[in-house]
Each structure stands twice: as C-alpha cells, then as structure tokens.
C-alpha cells in the first residue's frame, strides 16, 4: 500500500445559484475577436516578414535606415500599428484565458492578470508612441549620434 | 440431425479465465475531521474473459474487502452511476471488459476527477447536477396546453437526436481540464442537455438557455480539447454539440 498525496481533496460545493451571475456578451466578443484578429494577423505578419526579409535585396537591406524609411510612409505606419495592437490584444486575451484556466487561487489569478495588463499597457503605449513620433534625424541631437544619411 | 450437430468439429470453448491486479484508489474521511490521505490498494482477482471492471469490483467487495465503496445501479450502461477513471480514462465500469485492458499491468481505478470524493470511488455529484438544473432541462412553452401531442417531423427530431442519449454519468464533465481548474465551468454535460432543448422545435426556452450559457463560465470556456467526446460512454459528439451552441449564440448576437 503506497500512500500518495490526495489529488482530489473534497472541495466545498460552489455557491450556486446565489453566486453573482457572470452573464454577458464579453466572452462572446472575445471569442469572435480571437478568430477575426487571427486571420488578419496572418496577412499582416506574413506581409511584414515578406517585405522585410524577402522582397528587394532581402534580409541584407535591414538596418536603421530601412526601418526609418518604412516609417516615413503612412502605409507602414498603419500596418505596424494594426499589427502591434491586434497582436497585443490577441496575445493578452490568450494569456488571460490561460491564467483563468490554470490559476485557481483568486489572489494568484489577480496578480498574474495585473502583471499581464501592465505589460500590455507598457508595450502598446510605447509602441504606438514610437510609430508616430519616430524621427530618424532629430534636429537638436549631436551629430556623432545620428546615422550617416541625416547629414547627407 | 442431432447426430450431425454432435459430430460437428466446432466446440464451444470454455470462457478463458485469468488473474488481474486491480489497483483501486481508496479514500476514507476520518470521523474526527482530521486529515485523510488517499492511497492505492491492490487486489488480485480471478476473472473470466466475459467479465467487466464492475464484476471485478464486485468480486473485491463481496469476497475480499467489504469496505470498498462504489456506485452502481443498473450495471448495464444505462443508469450512469458507475463512471470512474479506469487506467486514466473516464469510462463506465459496467461497459469496460477486462480483456480489452492491458491485464499484464495493474488496472487502476480512481474516482472521477474534479468532484469532491465522498468515499473510495463515490463522488459528490451535487456540483454537477447544480449546473444541470441551471440550464432548465425541461420543456418550456408558452400559451395554452394543446389538446393533442406536440407533433414534430422526423427531421426536426433528428436535429437534437444525438444529445438525447445523455445518461448524466458525468464522464464528460469530469474529464474536462477546464472543469478541473475550479469547478465553476458549467461543463459539457450541462451544455449537451441544454443543446437537447435549444434545438428542439417544440421548445420555446432556447433564447433563455442561450442567455444562461452565455456566461463567463459558460460555453466560452470550452477549449475544444475533445476530452468529453472521447470520454462519453454513449458516443455523443459532445464537443460538436458545444460548438453548435456557440454558433447559435453568435448568430443571435450579430
């Protein structure tokens, strides 16, 4: 007779039906968003990879100037912004469901989700800021810090 | 004629018998309310090729250890009382032939997961039935009672035929990893039984049931892992039913 830790410790039955109802369309919209954004992201990401790595000179073309050139065009600004936002919301929602599925303790779940949303905010705010305020040649910067094409 | 039969070379062979080791999860709550730990007990049983896991459990209870506790009622796969985890898979003990399992190793029998264990293989089914009751598993109609039967065509009946087969054994719900997390998810069985009425042409409570299942703990927690479909002893396409309920909600919302 081997003794093992009790894997199925009795739990108190859930407090139904008195528990607060969590009905609503939030999860429905989340579910639909995951599918829709997934399809759009397929196009955006593979388009991004093709333009950066395959088209023209290929992977050798990527440098500071290449990225600066892309963000000078509104098309790539919108493309990258969409990619950033959709990927971040898609990924965050995915991780949120994973946390819901695996973290059963309320405190742990709250902490993990707090961390997740904080990371989401930082990345989205910073990314959006960079895409729209990116200037490869700031006027008041010392010359030796600027890329060569700024002085040309 | 009789002679011909007696001379027949084909003989009915004796049913082969063999010895199996049953490794059963035992759990006995203490009277003093102290900590109790589940443990495995091994039993050697001599069984026949026609015996099922339930027969082996009976032999243990009747001949070796009368304290072994498990549920069974009809013993023929209809009442849904003896769902248990056999060799790590949720099955009905009365529908699982021992000869179909690997008898060279001990056969493990545990209570189904995710529900509080009362004793040995008996679990508290109340959380499971609470979810079942919540989806209103009864005919909902409006207006006057008709003076004859509520008729429906063969096609209308076929629409929900699969989900009428449920015997509420909890094999599906207790095989669902999302249900294991915190037991708040409605679970496949409740959704299957909601499906049975949502797609019934005679029923008028469909919108209400969709509303109930459009919950944080409703159909959207399904991750389509297909554990439930695999576990169902009645062969119900459980995951498909859940997806059909999801689709009904989306077409209703947009």
Boltz contact constraints between the chains, C-beta under 6 A:
constraints:
  - contact:
      token1: [A, 1]
      token2: [B, 39]
      max_distance: 6.0
  - contact:
      token1: [A, 2]
      token2: [B, 40]
      max_distance: 6.0
  - contact:
      token1: [A, 3]
      token2: [B, 37]
      max_distance: 6.0
  - contact:
      token1: [A, 3]
      token2: [B, 39]
      max_distance: 6.0
  - contact:
      token1: [A, 6]
      token2: [B, 37]
      max_distance: 6.0
  - contact:
      token1: [A, 6]
      token2: [B, 38]
      max_distance: 6.0
  - contact:
      token1: [A, 8]
      token2: [B, 117]
      max_distance: 6.0
  - contact:
      token1: [A, 10]
      token2: [B, 116]
      max_distance: 6.0
  - contact:
      token1: [A, 10]
      token2: [B, 117]
      max_distance: 6.0
  - contact:
      token1: [A, 11]
      token2: [B, 116]
      max_distance: 6.0
  - contact:
      token1: [A, 13]
      token2: [B, 126]
      max_distance: 6.0
  - contact:
      token1: [A, 13]
      token2: [B, 127]
      max_distance: 6.0
  - contact:
      token1: [A, 14]
      token2: [B, 127]
      max_distance: 6.0
  - contact:
      token1: [A, 16]
      token2: [B, 130]
      max_distance: 6.0
  - contact:
      token1: [A, 22]
      token2: [B, 215]
      max_distance: 6.0
  - contact:
      token1: [A, 22]
      token2: [B, 216]
      max_distance: 6.0
  - contact:
      token1: [A, 23]
      token2: [B, 214]
      max_distance: 6.0
  - contact:
      token1: [A, 23]
      token2: [B, 215]
      max_distance: 6.0
  - contact:
      token1: [A, 25]
      token2: [B, 253]
      max_distance: 6.0
  - contact:
      token1: [A, 27]
      token2: [B, 216]
      max_distance: 6.0
  - contact:
      token1: [A, 27]
      token2: [B, 220]
      max_distance: 6.0
  - contact:
      token1: [A, 28]
      token2: [B, 249]
      max_distance: 6.0
  - contact:
      token1: [A, 28]
      token2: [B, 253]
      max_distance: 6.0
  - contact:
      token1: [A, 31]
      token2: [B, 220]
      max_distance: 6.0
  - contact:
      token1: [A, 101]
      token2: [B, 178]
      max_distance: 6.0
  - contact:
      token1: [A, 101]
      token2: [B, 181]
      max_distance: 6.0
  - contact:
      token1: [A, 104]
      token2: [B, 181]
      max_distance: 6.0
  - contact:
      token1: [A, 104]
      token2: [B, 182]
      max_distance: 6.0
